[in-house]
Amino acid sequence: MLKDKIKTTSYTIDPSTLADGQYTAMLVASDAPSNPPATARTDRMLSTPFWIDNTPPSVTVVQSEVKGHRAIVRFRAEDATSPLQSAQFSMGGNHWQNINSDDGIIDSRSEGFTVKSGELAPGEHVITLRAYDTAGNAGVGKAIVEIPEGH
């Protein structure tokens, strides 16, 4: 029971108060408070299933390699509740760019992503992947790559 004796025509559930998962709501309406027991009526309605997802996807580095002045980083993004919806990557925290998953479409709860850099200057570089699930939660993972001098 979320709420009893509601007299308004709408009720909002704060999704942060519920655990992640699939839910179905039942609405019970009754005119008993304003009618005699013999004529009072009650009806029930069940909602279609809906998901609550407050947890962001996890993003991990699977592999990181440097070839000359270029880096290749493979990420894995996973969400326990909702399918992933989109992803972006950034080199050094600068401009975010959209990226497709390795299979070409971001549509499942687990996806692989490969980020290939352009020419990088010698030194340390941070490559970041940000993945969103269908509930709008964002998870972030980062790889630090070192481009050696003299290549």
C-alpha distance (Angstrom), angle and dihedral (degrees) to the residues before:
residue distance angle dihedral
M1 . . .
L2 3.78 . .
K3 3.79 98.7 .
D4 3.78 136.1 -2.8
K5 3.80 130.3 -154.9
I6 3.80 98.0 13.2
K7 3.77 112.0 -179.7
T8 3.81 98.2 -177.4
T9 3.81 125.4 85.6
S10 3.81 94.4 -120.7
Y11 3.78 139.1 41.4
T12 3.80 127.4 -170.0
I13 3.79 122.5 -150.1
D14 3.80 117.0 -149.9
P15 3.83 101.2 -132.8
S16 3.81 92.2 -156.3
T17 3.83 88.7 68.9
L18 3.82 92.5 62.1
A19 3.79 130.9 70.7
D20 3.80 118.7 -112.8
G21 3.79 112.7 -86.6
Q22 3.78 146.8 82.8
Y23 3.80 118.8 -54.6
T24 3.78 139.2 -175.2
A25 3.79 120.8 -159.6
M26 3.78 125.9 -147.6
L27 3.78 119.7 -155.3
V28 3.79 117.0 -158.9
A29 3.80 115.3 -167.2
S30 3.76 123.9 -171.3
D31 3.78 136.0 174.5
A32 3.83 91.4 -162.2
P33 3.83 95.3 114.6
S34 3.83 91.1 63.1
N35 3.82 101.0 34.4
P36 3.80 137.4 60.4
P37 3.82 113.7 -97.8
A38 3.82 92.5 -108.4
T39 3.82 93.6 59.4
A40 3.80 101.2 30.3
R41 3.78 115.4 118.3
T42 3.80 134.0 -157.8
D43 3.80 129.6 -167.6
R44 3.80 134.7 -178.7
M45 3.79 132.8 -150.4
L46 3.80 127.8 -171.5
S47 3.80 119.6 -149.6
T48 3.75 125.4 -135.3
P49 3.82 111.5 -96.9
F50 3.81 115.9 -83.7
W51 3.79 134.2 -174.9
I52 3.78 130.5 -123.9
D53 3.80 112.0 -158.5
N54 3.80 119.1 170.1
T55 3.81 97.5 153.4
P56 3.82 121.2 92.6
P57 3.79 121.9 -131.9
S58 3.80 117.5 -93.6
V59 3.80 114.3 -118.7
T60 3.80 119.3 -162.6
V61 3.78 135.2 174.9
V62 3.81 110.7 -115.1
Q63 3.80 98.3 179.7
S64 3.79 137.4 -6.1
E65 3.80 125.0 -169.5
V66 3.78 137.8 168.7
K67 3.81 122.6 -145.3
G68 3.77 111.4 -175.4
H69 3.81 106.1 -54.9
R70 3.81 94.6 -18.3
A71 3.80 131.5 86.5
I72 3.80 129.9 -151.6
V73 3.81 116.3 -163.4
R74 3.79 124.8 -177.5
F75 3.80 117.0 -157.3
R76 3.81 132.3 -172.3
A77 3.82 118.7 -151.7
E78 3.81 119.6 -168.0
D79 3.78 135.4 176.0
A80 3.80 123.5 -168.0
T81 3.82 95.8 -151.8
S82 3.81 115.6 21.5
P83 3.78 135.0 36.8
L84 3.78 116.1 -104.0
Q85 3.79 114.9 -104.4
S86 3.80 109.8 -175.0
A87 3.79 144.4 -9.8
Q88 3.79 139.6 -158.8
F89 3.78 134.8 -168.7
S90 3.78 133.6 -153.2
M91 3.79 133.9 -164.1
G92 3.78 110.4 -141.9
G93 3.81 94.9 -14.4
N94 3.78 92.0 -66.2
H95 3.78 127.8 120.0
W96 3.86 115.1 -6.9
Q97 3.80 115.1 -131.7
N98 3.80 128.1 -166.6
I99 3.79 116.0 -113.2
N100 3.80 133.3 -169.0
S101 3.77 122.3 -134.4
D102 3.79 119.1 -104.1
D103 3.82 90.8 -99.9
G104 3.82 91.1 53.4
I105 3.81 100.1 -111.4
I106 3.80 131.4 65.4
D107 3.80 102.8 -140.6
S108 3.81 112.0 119.3
R109 3.81 138.0 68.4
S110 3.82 91.5 -104.5
E111 3.80 125.0 43.5
G112 3.79 137.2 166.2
F113 3.82 122.4 -138.1
T114 3.80 130.3 -169.4
V115 3.80 119.3 -157.6
K116 3.82 115.5 -164.5
S117 3.77 115.6 -169.9
G118 3.75 127.4 -147.4
E119 3.80 120.5 -127.7
L120 3.81 109.5 -38.6
A121 3.78 128.0 -161.6
P122 3.81 117.6 -117.0
G123 3.80 112.4 -83.7
E124 3.79 139.1 53.9
H125 3.82 121.2 -30.5
V126 3.80 131.5 -176.1
I127 3.81 117.8 -143.3
T128 3.81 113.3 -168.5
L129 3.80 132.0 -167.9
R130 3.81 121.6 -161.8
A131 3.84 116.9 -167.5
Y132 3.82 126.5 -170.2
D133 3.80 127.7 -157.1
T134 3.81 123.6 -148.1
A135 3.82 90.1 -94.9
G136 3.83 90.0 61.1
N137 3.81 96.8 -108.5
A138 3.82 114.2 144.3
G139 3.80 126.4 -148.0
V140 3.80 123.2 -169.6
G141 3.79 133.4 -156.3
K142 3.79 130.0 175.4
A143 3.77 140.2 -163.0
I144 3.78 125.4 -158.5
V145 3.80 114.0 -148.2
E146 3.78 128.1 -173.0
I147 3.79 119.0 -145.9
P148 3.81 107.7 -158.3
E149 3.80 124.2 -133.9
G150 3.78 119.3 -102.9
H151 3.80 103.5 28.3
